[in-house]
Every structure is written in C-alpha cells, then in structure tokens.
Amino acid sequence: MTSEQIIAKGKAVIRIEGDAILSLIDNIDKNFAQAVELIFNSHGRVVFTGMGKSGIIAR
C-alpha cells in the first residue's frame, strides 16, 4: 500500500465515523433531555458502568 492509499483510506474512515456521529443528532429528543435532567437532579451518587471503551467513558 502506498502512502497516498494509506492517506486516502484514513480520510475515508474518518469520513465514515464522522457521518455516524452526525447521524446521532436525530436521536437527541425528549428522552435525552429527561435522562440528563434525572442525572443532574440526582442527590447522592450516580453510578455508570461498562466494560472496555464504555467503561473508560463511564469514568
């Protein structure tokens, strides 16, 4: 694989991932707002769990 092919492939992957993230915009609705409000208004501790990458994000 040439440097040009590697660069093109890297750009293509980033474009695909970017499009996937942008598609999440349509999922932000009243349920999202309710979840944020519930977490924000909680008294005490809120525990998030996960394994792998989701575990890192939960931290």
Residue pairs with C-beta under 8 A, 6 or more apart in sequence:
1 9
39 46
48 58
49 55
49 58
50 56
50 57
50 58
